[in-house]
């Protein structure tokens, strides 16, 4: 969101948000490194889909009468620490509002949904993803808060008594709730959806259940971005961080639950875009002083230290603590103390037992790379204030960068498969590698890890071994490898009597270059039909075999 609204403001401020400028925005956006997606079928729709939702709804941009970055948007773009800015905007988001007027068919809304979801988590102590999906999404009126609490408690009690598959139990429970929510539509036969032509009730309920899951997933991610929430990726559970309990209690006690300025857009926009509302604990000098003293007792502050200075101190000390926690993880990893935990996480990824599998895969591959060799391994994923994974790397950088002194390696990780894998990863991977070569002036290689490897990616990476392209810094040695083979490489490193060295890593990539060169030479002068031996697949098979014995 941040680079996209910055791009919008720099190129389109003061212009109307019409079809022409929406298409123009997508044209500019597609050329940016951080852009994920296509936006080709209907560029104007794609632009509206990206900007009219969260950026506008959370008050970071206004689109009428012309495009402008708001005060909150300017702070978000310029701030080094965005959690607090994002939190304030989430707490003000409401339905109904001048931006969100429910249709006649919609439920009766009267809620600031993120404020109430925070209240659910605080009140219950923890909230599982399924509970958020089935019940939290029903909290369309804050006056029904206690009813939702009772529904969640009844669900937990029924789950305790249930014998058998939890998946079946959850599915049946969700179906009953959906039948209750949409009873009027079902009784009236109004069960055709935009996504499906069928009017069958089961199809209708499946679509509605899928929508609830998507909303819950978005809610999970937004809450995580505030820095207030801890996620158990194994249990798919939200809790409030212990260190943030007082801050959450403060805004729950002091933020008005009633939607405001529902019929006055001018006043609503002024309120929504104010980056200093609502008041947070860190705005109160006394409470901010006490927080710093509690969390960082060795830091010198007094009750007379200006609030702005205390906030800077808090940000700096929080960042230092995070870096210290990440370094401590790296020490344990390099000593192979977390080997069993890494293997367990891979197994949970295989069984799809974790929330946000792409993030957990990227994080676990970073841990593996840190463990199996002696380089300086940097993950570009975002960590929270306590060194836990928060979100995957942005699109304009490699997922993992490994500095081995004389050479570098980037590691790109994806859960994408099929043609989508090639469309999303093929060109960006080589671009990231070329960017690193230009920055460092050193040889650099790439390891591409995915559960399965698409043949188009194999062909593309094979071709880049042979073709010198100046934009990519010459020839690009990119080795695609399945997650299973990557895990075997980790196993070998753990079992080896002598732990791998940077030379072992580079030898693996040089072997790939040699295999490609030998393949090209052996096929020179052959007729086209004779040469169509799928050289790229032979290369891929040889590298897969090598990965299973890469330390030999």
N, C-alpha and C positions, 0 to 999 in steps of 0.2 A: 504493500500500500504506500509506503513512504516514498520510494523512488518514483512511483507512478504519479502521485499527486504533485510531486516536485516537477516532474516532466510536464504535466498538464499546465501547471502555473507558469513555467518558463516559456512555454510555446503558445499558450492560448488565453492567458489572462486578458480580461477586458473584451473578449469575443463572445458571441452568443453560443450557447450549447445546442447547436442545430445539427442536422444530418451531415452537412459539409464539414464542420469542425470535429464531429465525432469520428468521421472516417479519417480526417486528417490526423487526429490523435492516434488512431490505430496504426497509421502509416509510420508515424514517428516512433511509436512504442515498439513496433516489430523490429526496428533496427537496434534496439537496446539489448545489452548482454543479459539484463536481469529478467527479460520477458519470457514467461512460460506460456506456451499456447500457440494457436494459429490465428484466430480472429479473421479468417479469410472469407467465409461464406457470407456473413453479414457484418461488415466492420462497424457500422453505426450501432447495431444491436450489441456487439461485443463491448464497445466503448461504454454504452449505457449500463451494461451489466457490471462493468468494473467500477464505474464512478458513481452511478446513481444509488448503489447499495451502500456499503459501509462508509466510503469517503464522505458522501453527502449525509447519510443518515446519522453518522456520528459527529457531524459538524466540522469536518476538516476542510470541506470545500462548499461554496455556494455556486449554483449554476444559473440563477435568475436574479436580475435581468441578464447578467453576464457571468462568465467564469471567473471566480476569485478564490484564492487561498484565504481561509479565515484566520483569525488570531490563533485559534487552537491548531489549525493546520500549519501555520508558520512555526509554532513552537515544536510541533511533532517533527517537522523536516529538519529544524536546526538543532534540536536537543540531542545531547549525548546519551541521556538516560530517558527513555520514552515511557517507561512503565506508568509513572504517575499521570502523565498527560492522557494516556490511553484509558486509565482507570476513571478519571473524571468524566470523560466523554461517555463511557459505558454506563456510568451511574445516572447520566441524564437522559439516555436514550429511552423513549417512551412510546407507547401505543395506547390511545390514538394521539396524533400530533398533526400539525398542518402538513407534515411530510407523509404521514401514514393514516389515512382514513379508511378503516375497514369497510368492505362492501356489505350489502344487505345480507348476503349469505354467510358472512363471517361470524365468528363468535363475538360476544360482547367483550371488548378489550378495555381495561382500565388498569394499566400496569407499567412500571419501569422494570422490564424483565430481568436485566442483569443485576439490579439491586436486589430483587427478590430471590434470584438464584443464589447470590452470595448469602442471603439470609437463610435459605434452605440448608446450605452447607454448614454455616455457623451453628444453626439450631440443632441439626442432626449429628454434627461432628464429622460426618463423611457422607458423600453422595456418590453412588456408583453410576456408571454410564447408563446402564439399563434403567435405573430409577430416574435419571435426568430425562432420558428419552420418553419413557412411558408416562411419567407424572409431571416432571418439571415443565415439559412443553405444554401441559394443560393449565399452567398458572397464568391465565390470560387476565385475571382480575386479582389484584393484591389482597382484596378482602376475602378471597378463597384460600388464603395461605394455610390456615389451620386445617382445612379440608384436605389439601394436598399432603400435608404432614401426615394426617391419619391414613391416607391412601398408601403412602410409602411404608408406614409402620405395618399396615395390614399385609402388604406385599412381602415384607421381610418375615413376618410371622408365618405366612403361607409357604414361603420358600423353606423355612426350617422344617415344616411338617411334611413337605413333599418328598416322596421317595421315587427316584428315577431320574430321567434326563432333565437337567436344568434347562437345556435349550428348548425342549418341548414345553416345559412349564412356562418359560418366558414367552414363547410364541403364543400359547393359549391365553395367557394373561393379557398380552398386548392386543390380541384379537378381540377379547371381551371389552377392553377399554375403548378400542376403536369403534366397536359396534354401539357402545353407549354414547361416545362423542358424536358419531355421525348417524344417530338413530333417525333423525328427521329426514335426512337425505335418503337413507336406505328405505324407509317406509314410503317415501314419495317416489321411489324409483329413479331418483336423480343421482345415479352412480357412474355416469360417464365422466372420465377425466381427460384433461388435455393430452396426457401422455398415452392413453389407451382408448381405442374405439369401443372396446367391449363394455357392456353395462353390468357384467357379472359382479356380484357383491364381493366375491373373494379377490377378484382382480382389483376392484376399487379399494378394498382394505389393504391389499399389498402395496399399492401406490401410496396411500396415506401413511402407512407404516414406514415406508422408505423415506418419505418426506420428513417424518418426525426424526428419523435417524440422522438425516442430513442436517437438520436444524440443531439437534443435540451436539453433533460433531463440531459444527461451527461455534456453538456456545462454549464447548470445551476449550477450543483454541483461543477464543477471545478472552476467556477468563484466565487462561494460562499466561497471556501476554501482559496481564496487569502486574505480574510478579508477586501476587498475593497467594496464589494457589499452588499446592503441591499435587502432582499427579503420580499415582501408582500405576505404572504402565502394565504391570502384571495383573493387578486386581481391577484395573480400569476404574479407579476410584479417585475422586476429588476430595482433598482436605485443605484447610487453611493452614499455611505455614505457621509453625509455632511462634516464630519471631514476628509474624504479622497479625496475630490475634487482636492485639490492642488497636491496631490501625483499622481493622475490619469492624470491630465493635464501635469505634468512633464514628465511621461514616454510616453504619447501620442506625445508630442512635440519632444522628444529626442530619440525615438526608431525608427530605420530605418524600413520602411514598406516593403522594397524589400527582398524577400528570398535570402539567400546567400549560397555559397559553394555547389550549387546544384549538381555539378559533381565531388566534391572532398570530399570523405567520411572522410579522415583523418582530414582535416581542419574543416569540419562540426562538427565532434565529439568533437574536441578540443573546438570549440566555444560553442556548445550546453551544454557541461558538465562543463563549467566554472561557478562556483557559484557566481561570482561577476559581471556578465553581464546579462542584460543591466544595465546601471546606473539608480538608483532610487533616488528619492528626499532625502531619508534618508542616501544616500552616500555623499551628499553635506553638509559640516560642517555648513555653514551659514543657509541653508534652514532647516536643522535638528534642529539647535538651535532655529530658529523662530517657528518651529512646537511645540517644547517642551514648549516654552514660551506661545504660544497661547492656547494649550490644558491643560497645567498644570502650571499655572502662579506662584503657591506657591513653585514650585520645584527650587532649586538653581542650576543653570548651568551658565557658561559664554561662550563667543564665543571662548575661548581658551580650553574649556573642550575637551579632545580627542573624536573623532567620536565614537570609540568603547565604551567608557564610556557613551556617550550620548545615544547610542542605547540601552545599558543595562538599563539606567534610563527610557527610553521610554517604554521598555518592562515591567519593574517592575511597573511603574505608570499605564500603560494600564491594567495590571492584577489587580491592586488594585481597579481601577475604576470599572472593570467588577464585582469583588466580592462585591463591595459596591452596585452596581445596583441589583445584584441577592439577596443580603440581604434585600434590600428595597422591592423587590417583595415578599419575604417571609413574611415580616412584614404585608404587605397588605393582603396576603393570609390568614395568621393566624387570622386576624381580619374579615375574610369573606367578605372583600370589593370587591373581584374579583369573587364572586360566580356567578353572572349573566354572566360575561364574560366566565367563565369556561363552563357553560351550553350552551352558544351560540356556543362555539368552538366544543363541543361534537355534537351539531346539525349539524354544518357545516361538521364535519367528517362523520356523518351518510349520509349526502346528497352528499358527495364527492365533496365539493365545494373548498377544500383547495389543495394547492400544497404540495407534500411530506407528505401524510397522515400518514405514519408510524412515522415520526418525530413528527408531531403535536399531534398524539395520545400519544406518550411517554411523551412529554412535558406537555400535559394537565393532564395526570394521575399523574405526579409529582406534578403539581400545586394542584390537588385534594387531594393527600395524605398530602401535606404540610398544606392545609386548614383544613382537617377534624380531626386532632389530634395534640398533643403537643410534638411529638418527634422531633429529629434532622433528617430531611429528605434530603438526598443527591441524586441528579440526576447525573448519569454518562454519560448523553448525553453531547455533546460538545456545549458550548455557544460561541457566537461571542464576540467581544470586548465590546459590549454594552448590554450583558446579554440576547440576543435573541437566540432562538434555532437554531443550525447550522447543527448538524448531530447526528444521534442516537448513543447510547452507543456501544463501541467496543464489539466484541464477547467474550472476556475473563472476563467480569465483568457483574454483575447484572445490569439491567436497572436503578433500584432505590433501595437505601439502607436506611432503616428507623431504627434509633437507639432510642430505648425507655428506655434506662438505663439498666434494668434488662434483657431485651431480645431484639432481632432484628427481623425485617421483611424485606425480599426483595420482590420487585414487578417486575415481568417480563411482558412485554407488547408486543403483536404481532398483526399484521394484517393478518398473514398467516392463512389458513384454510385447512380443509381436511387432507389427509395423509401428506402433506407437513408440516403442523403445528407440527405433531408428530416428523417427521424427523428432523426438524430444532430446535425444542424447548424441546422435551421430555427429553433427557439426559442432555443437557447443563443446564437446569433449576435446576435439582437436584445437578449437579456438582457445580454450583454457590452457592447453599445453603450450601452444605458441606464445600466449601472453606471458607465461612463466619464463620461457626461454629468453624472450626479449628483456624481461625485467632483471634476470640474474646473469645472463650471458653464459650460463653453464649448460652442459648436456642435461636433458630432462626426458623422462619416460612416463608412461601412464599405464595404470592397471584399472581395467573396467570390470566391475563386479556386479552381477545380477543373478537372480535365481535361475533364469534361463537366458541364453544369448540368441538374439534374432539373427537370421542369416544375412540380412541386409547390413547389420552392424559388422558382422564378420568380414563381409566383402569390402565395406568402406574402410575398416581399419587395416585390412590387408593391403589395399590399394595405397593407403597413406604411408606404409612402410617403404614403398617403391618410388613415390612421387614427391619431388622436392617442390614445395609450395612456400614462397617467401612469407606469405601472410601467417603461415603456421610455423615459421622458423625452420624451414627445410623439411626433411623427411620426419614423419611422426611415428614413433614406435609406441603403439597402443596395443596392449594385450587384453582381449576379452576373456573373462574367466567366470565359470559358474560359481555360485556361492558354495556348492558342495566341494569343488576343487580348492577354493580359497580356504575353507575350513581344514582341508587336508594339509595345506601349506602351513597353517597355524599348528596343527597337530605335530607335523614333522619338526618344526622349530622347537616345540616344547619337549619332544622326545630326544632331540639331538644331544649328544654328549658335549658338543661345543656349540654355543649359541650362535645364530647367524650374525654375520658382519655385513656392512654396506657392500663389500665386494661380492658377497653371495647374491644380494639383491640385483646388482648391476649385471652380474653374469647371466641371470635369468632373462633380462631384456636383450642383452647382446646375443644370446642364443636365438631369440626370436628373429632378430635382424638377419642372422646367419641362415636360418631356415628359409626365410623369404628369398634371400639372395641366391641360395642354392636352387630353390624352386624355379626362379626366373631363368637362371642360367641353363638349367636342365631342359627347359621348354623353348629356348631360343631356336629359331629356325624350324620349328614344327609347324605343320599346317594348322590353320585355325581350328578345324574340327578335331585334330589330334590333341591340340593344346587345351581343348575344353575339358580339362580333367578336374575342374573345380579345385584349382590350386589353393584357393582360400580355405576350403574345408580341410584339405590335407594339412595345411599350416595350422589351422585351429585344432585339429586332432592331435598333432604333434605337441603343441603347446599345452594342451589339456593333459597329455601323458607326462610331459615334463613337470607340470605343476604338482603332480602326485609324487614326484621324486626330485624336487627342485634343489635339494641340498646335496645330492649325490656328486 
